[in-house]
Amino acid sequence: MLSFFMKLGFIGTGNITSDVITGICRSNLKFKQILISPRNKNKAKKLEKKFKKVKIAKNNQDVVNKSDWIFVGVLPKVANQILPHLHFRQNQTVISFVATLNLSNLKKKIKSKVNLVRAIPMPPISLGLGPIVMCPPNAKVKNFFNKVGTSIEIKNEKLSNNFWAISGTMAAFYETLKNLSDWLVKKKTNRRKAQEYVTSLYFALAGLALENSDKNMKKFVSDSQTPGGLNWQGVNQLRKAGYYKLLQSSLNNLLKRLNKS
Ligand SMILES: NC(=O)c1ccc[n+]([C@@H]2O[C@H](COP(=O)([O-])OP(=O)(O)OC[C@H]3O[C@@H](n4cnc5c(N)ncnc54)[C@H](OP(=O)(O)O)[C@@H]3O)[C@@H](O)[C@H]2O)c1
């Protein structure tokens, strides 16, 4: 169990770190403090101001020295540069958010024998929502992430890369929502109303499918259309144009990149 004395550290104070910290601070997780690296300066200052238990460290090594668990939220190139120069204590827990750096490469960069976990938090973690895929399984980390979302443990790293690939479609998803909203705006709907309609519709549709996860997604596709109807026309036009084949091909390319990392 996590204790009140637990000290959490973050290296790389960027977008995903800010979201994870927001999720943690809004949850009922018990911890003593969150120490963040000073870079990015603006984001670090904002987090320190917003949350009482968040403090800015002197530098990355200071984060490592004063924390029990260290989350790594930097870009892959930066991780490659900084990790070999940081001195971790044996048995510290290091949770890497870095997409394209596999466990064996991480082990080469981090010389000490730490408990290493790769995790995929996504921005809705700030609201305590969404899945957090992690590999390898680690009971404490799993319990932790279950307080800010839903942990999904994957034993095999190669399998976990499939989930990383899916996580790489987040921007494409938002691009779809943007396209739908922009289209409504062009048809003279107020931007806010357009976005609210599109996002609440897709949120509800996903919610319904989530509630019925025992059913094959195929059922939702067929139940949501009648031959010759609007949904039938919409999905078939996209199918014929190769829209979904392109989506599969984009996933395969993301996976190729991940499997090489
Ligand atoms: N964003 C997501 O939804 C998401 C989800 C899952 C995993 N990830 C992974 O998380 C990592 C971070 O992604 P992000 O989107 O949060 O990127 P980001 O917003 O660019 O954050 C990276 C942070 O690292 C800081 N940094 C740069 N050099 C540093 C150094 N030497 N020491 C300490 N910090 C340094 C940057 O500061 P400056 O701004 O000053 O350069 C920036 O604040 C990536 O590897 C990504 O694959 C992201």
The ligand as a Gaussian input file, in Angstrom:
#p B3LYP/6-31G(d) Opt

LIG

0 1
 N        1.685000      13.677000     -24.038000
 C        1.116000      12.474000     -23.882000
 O       -0.107000      12.322000     -23.966000
 C        1.963000      11.280000     -23.552000
 C        1.323000      10.075000     -23.188000
 C        2.101000       8.979000     -22.806000
 C        3.472000       9.077000     -22.835000
 N        4.065000      10.245000     -23.246000
 C        5.538000      10.289000     -23.259000
 O        5.959000      11.183000     -22.244000
 C        7.136000      11.861000     -22.641000
 C        6.895000      13.355000     -22.502000
 O        5.860000      13.744000     -23.386000
 P        5.146000      15.163000     -23.252000
 O        4.058000      15.162000     -24.261000
 O        4.829000      15.457000     -21.836000
 O        6.333000      16.099000     -23.770000
 P        6.685000      17.609000     -23.335000
 O        5.423000      18.334000     -23.015000
 O        7.573000      18.147000     -24.407000
 O        7.495000      17.398000     -21.986000
 C        8.837000      17.086000     -21.933000
 C        9.455000      17.945000     -20.855000
 O       10.815000      17.593000     -20.674000
 C       11.520000      18.798000     -20.344000
 N       12.954000      18.630000     -20.534000
 C       13.713000      18.845000     -21.638000
 N       15.001000      18.589000     -21.383000
 C       15.070000      18.208000     -20.078000
 C       16.122000      17.818000     -19.213000
 N       17.391000      17.753000     -19.645000
 N       15.820000      17.479000     -17.945000
 C       14.546000      17.524000     -17.475000
 N       13.500000      17.894000     -18.260000
 C       13.767000      18.224000     -19.526000
 C       10.912000      19.793000     -21.301000
 O       11.242000      21.113000     -20.921000
 P       11.325000      22.302000     -22.059000
 O        9.896000      22.576000     -22.436000
 O       11.981000      23.399000     -21.337000
 O       12.124000      21.744000     -23.195000
 C        9.442000      19.449000     -21.175000
 O        8.853000      20.139000     -20.100000
 C        7.434000      11.432000     -24.081000
 O        8.508000      10.542000     -24.096000
 C        6.148000      10.771000     -24.558000
 O        6.412000       9.675000     -25.394000
 C        3.350000      11.342000     -23.572000

